[in-house]
Amino acid sequence: MTTARTTRKTTVRPDSPLIPFVIQREGEEAAPDNLRLTPLGSGRYRLSYADEDPRDRDLRGVLWARCGLGPVDDQGRPTGRPQWRMMHPLRQRGCMQMLRCQVCAGPTRAPLGWIFLAGPSTVEPNNEPVLTNQPPVCPKHARTAAELCPHLTAEPMVFLARSAPLYGVNGVGYGVREGNVQVVERPAGPIPYGHPLMSTVLASQMVRRLGAFRLLTLGELFAALEDAP
């Protein structure tokens, strides 16, 4: 495998006409949570909202942090000043769940697999499992994502993955402390689906595991795509 060269980005273009779909916008603030814990027996609990809606949970039944949704344009794309270092939890979840492009929200399946980008020290390709919270990108917007995302570099690590199954979520664990429902656990890394903590987790990002991948530079990626049948 080839190790991608890293060139740290010094600025993000605030006036870019193209804002990645997953970026949170000004005014999209955390919504009131009104969380509660329901006993399940044997010392276990289930975290929920008092006014829960089916959309509050992902396909695996995990509860998600609420965040406001701002106005959209006539093409259904978010508007408002971008909050560049924040991904909107629901748009991130939607792109990860459906393997949609983090820039345009379109399909991402390429002839050789799915394209995932990673910045320095965010993904360790030599350690198992290889995990990412960055939604994939379509071939058209791979370079755009590298240029615009503040968590990436001009030459990010490029993972061309044959498989990318759902792994779990980034989030925090809730419990009862001094009679109040509040955060009691802050896991250092992603929490896998099926973990005993998951029933009391409030998720903020979905995570996938990269399998059977090639590690490339952007130049190598485009060359490989051109040569693909």
C-alpha positions as CSV (number, residue, x, y, z in Angstrom):
1,M,0.0,0.0,0.0
2,T,1.1,3.6,-0.7
3,T,1.2,6.1,2.1
4,A,-0.4,9.4,1.2
5,R,1.7,12.6,1.5
6,T,0.2,15.1,4.0
7,T,0.2,18.8,3.4
8,R,-1.5,20.6,6.2
9,K,-4.1,23.1,5.2
10,T,-3.8,26.6,6.7
11,T,-7.1,28.1,5.7
12,V,-10.6,27.1,4.7
13,R,-12.3,29.2,2.0
14,P,-15.1,30.9,3.9
15,D,-16.6,32.2,0.6
16,S,-16.7,28.9,-1.2
17,P,-19.8,28.6,-3.4
18,L,-20.0,24.9,-2.6
19,I,-20.5,23.9,1.1
20,P,-20.4,20.2,1.9
21,F,-23.9,18.9,2.7
22,V,-22.9,17.5,6.1
23,I,-21.5,20.8,7.5
24,Q,-23.6,22.4,10.2
25,R,-25.0,25.8,9.5
26,E,-25.4,28.9,11.7
27,G,-28.7,28.7,13.6
28,E,-28.8,24.9,13.6
29,E,-28.3,24.5,17.4
30,A,-28.8,21.6,19.7
31,A,-32.5,21.1,20.4
32,P,-33.9,20.7,24.0
33,D,-33.3,17.1,25.0
34,N,-35.9,16.3,27.7
35,L,-34.2,12.9,28.2
36,R,-35.4,10.2,30.6
37,L,-34.2,6.8,31.6
38,T,-36.6,3.8,31.8
39,P,-35.6,0.8,33.9
40,L,-35.3,-2.4,32.0
41,G,-34.6,-4.7,35.0
42,S,-31.3,-6.2,36.2
43,G,-29.9,-2.7,36.7
44,R,-30.2,-1.8,33.1
45,Y,-31.9,1.3,31.6
46,R,-33.1,2.7,28.3
47,L,-32.5,6.3,27.3
48,S,-35.3,8.0,25.5
49,Y,-37.0,11.4,24.9
50,A,-40.2,12.3,26.7
51,D,-41.7,13.2,23.3
52,E,-39.7,10.7,21.2
53,D,-40.2,10.5,17.4
54,P,-39.2,7.5,15.3
55,R,-36.7,9.7,13.6
56,D,-34.8,10.1,16.9
57,R,-33.3,6.6,16.4
58,D,-31.2,5.1,13.7
59,L,-31.8,1.8,12.0
60,R,-30.1,-0.1,14.9
61,G,-32.4,1.6,17.5
62,V,-29.8,3.9,19.0
63,L,-31.0,7.3,20.3
64,W,-29.5,10.4,18.5
65,A,-28.8,13.9,19.7
66,R,-31.3,16.4,18.4
67,C,-30.2,19.4,16.4
68,G,-32.2,22.0,14.6
69,L,-32.5,22.0,10.8
70,G,-32.2,25.4,9.1
71,P,-33.9,26.6,5.9
72,V,-33.0,25.0,2.6
73,D,-32.8,26.3,-1.0
74,D,-35.1,25.3,-3.9
75,Q,-32.9,22.2,-4.4
76,G,-33.3,21.1,-0.8
77,R,-29.8,22.0,0.2
78,P,-29.0,23.6,3.6
79,T,-28.4,27.4,3.6
80,G,-26.8,29.7,6.2
81,R,-23.2,30.5,7.2
82,P,-21.3,27.2,7.5
83,Q,-19.9,26.2,10.9
84,W,-16.9,24.5,9.2
85,R,-15.6,22.4,12.1
86,M,-19.0,20.8,12.9
87,M,-20.9,18.1,11.1
88,H,-24.7,18.2,11.5
89,P,-25.5,14.9,13.4
90,L,-28.5,14.0,11.3
91,R,-27.0,14.9,7.9
92,Q,-23.8,13.0,8.9
93,R,-26.0,10.0,10.0
94,G,-28.0,10.1,6.8
95,C,-24.9,10.1,4.6
96,M,-23.2,7.4,6.5
97,Q,-26.3,5.2,6.7
98,M,-27.0,5.5,3.0
99,L,-23.4,5.8,1.9
100,R,-24.0,9.2,0.3
101,C,-21.5,11.8,-0.6
102,Q,-20.7,14.2,2.3
103,V,-20.4,17.1,-0.3
104,C,-23.4,16.6,-2.6
105,A,-25.4,13.9,-0.8
106,G,-25.4,11.9,-4.1
107,P,-24.4,8.2,-4.7
108,T,-20.8,7.3,-3.9
109,R,-20.4,3.8,-5.3
110,A,-17.4,3.9,-7.7
111,P,-16.4,1.0,-10.0
112,L,-13.6,0.0,-7.5
113,G,-15.5,0.6,-4.3
114,W,-16.3,3.5,-1.9
115,I,-14.0,6.5,-1.4
116,F,-13.3,7.6,2.2
117,L,-10.9,10.4,3.0
118,A,-9.0,10.9,6.3
119,G,-6.8,13.5,7.7
120,P,-3.5,13.1,9.7
121,S,-3.8,11.1,12.9
122,T,-7.5,10.4,12.5
123,V,-7.4,6.9,11.1
124,E,-4.7,4.3,11.6
125,P,-4.7,2.1,8.6
126,N,-2.4,-0.5,10.2
127,N,-4.6,-1.1,13.2
128,E,-7.7,-3.2,13.2
129,P,-10.5,-2.3,13.1
130,V,-10.0,0.7,10.7
131,L,-12.8,3.1,11.6
132,T,-14.1,6.4,10.2
133,N,-16.7,8.9,11.1
134,Q,-16.2,10.8,7.8
135,P,-19.0,10.0,5.2
136,P,-17.7,8.8,1.8
137,V,-17.3,11.1,-1.2
138,C,-18.2,10.6,-4.8
139,P,-15.4,10.7,-7.4
140,K,-16.5,14.1,-8.6
141,H,-16.1,15.7,-5.1
142,A,-13.1,13.9,-3.7
143,R,-10.7,16.8,-4.4
144,T,-13.4,19.3,-3.3
145,A,-13.8,17.6,0.1
146,A,-10.0,17.6,0.6
147,E,-9.9,21.3,-0.2
148,L,-12.8,22.4,1.9
149,C,-12.9,20.1,5.0
150,P,-10.8,21.6,7.8
151,H,-10.3,18.1,9.2
152,L,-8.5,17.0,6.0
153,T,-5.4,18.1,4.3
154,A,-4.7,19.0,0.7
155,E,-3.4,15.5,0.2
156,P,-5.5,13.3,2.6
157,M,-5.3,9.6,3.1
158,V,-7.6,8.0,0.5
159,F,-9.2,4.7,1.4
160,L,-10.7,2.9,-1.6
161,A,-12.8,0.3,0.2
162,R,-14.5,-2.8,-1.1
163,S,-16.6,-3.0,2.0
164,A,-17.6,-0.5,4.7
165,P,-20.1,-2.1,7.2
166,L,-21.7,-0.1,10.0
167,Y,-19.6,-0.3,13.2
168,G,-21.2,1.9,15.8
169,V,-21.4,5.5,16.9
170,N,-19.6,8.3,18.6
171,G,-21.6,9.4,21.6
172,V,-21.9,9.7,25.4
173,G,-23.5,7.5,28.0
174,Y,-26.2,8.7,30.3
175,G,-27.2,7.7,33.8
176,V,-28.8,9.1,37.0
177,R,-26.6,11.3,39.2
178,E,-28.0,13.3,42.1
179,G,-31.5,12.5,40.9
180,N,-30.9,14.0,37.4
181,V,-30.4,12.3,34.0
182,Q,-27.0,13.4,32.9
183,V,-23.8,12.3,31.1
184,V,-21.9,9.8,33.2
185,E,-19.6,8.2,30.6
186,R,-17.6,9.7,27.8
187,P,-16.0,6.8,25.8
188,A,-12.6,7.6,24.3
189,G,-13.6,6.1,20.9
190,P,-16.5,4.7,18.9
191,I,-19.0,2.5,20.6
192,P,-19.8,-0.7,18.6
193,Y,-23.4,-1.7,18.0
194,G,-24.4,-4.3,20.5
195,H,-22.2,-2.9,23.3
196,P,-23.9,-3.1,26.7
197,L,-23.7,0.7,27.0
198,M,-25.7,1.4,23.8
199,S,-29.1,1.4,25.5
200,T,-28.1,4.6,27.4
201,V,-26.0,6.2,24.7
202,L,-26.9,9.5,23.0
203,A,-25.2,9.4,19.6
204,S,-23.8,12.3,17.6
205,Q,-21.9,10.6,14.7
206,M,-22.2,7.3,12.9
207,V,-19.0,5.2,12.3
208,R,-18.2,2.6,9.7
209,R,-15.5,0.0,9.5
210,L,-13.3,0.0,6.4
211,G,-12.6,-3.4,5.0
212,A,-10.6,-4.7,2.0
213,F,-9.3,-1.3,1.2
214,R,-6.5,0.2,-0.8
215,L,-4.6,3.2,0.6
216,L,-3.9,5.8,-2.1
217,T,-3.1,9.4,-2.8
218,L,-5.7,11.5,-4.7
219,G,-3.6,11.2,-7.8
220,E,-3.4,7.5,-7.5
221,L,-7.2,7.3,-6.9
222,F,-8.0,9.2,-10.1
223,A,-5.6,7.1,-12.1
224,A,-7.2,3.9,-10.8
225,L,-10.7,5.2,-11.6
226,E,-9.6,6.1,-15.1
227,D,-8.2,2.6,-15.6
228,A,-11.3,0.8,-14.1
229,P,-13.4,-1.1,-16.7
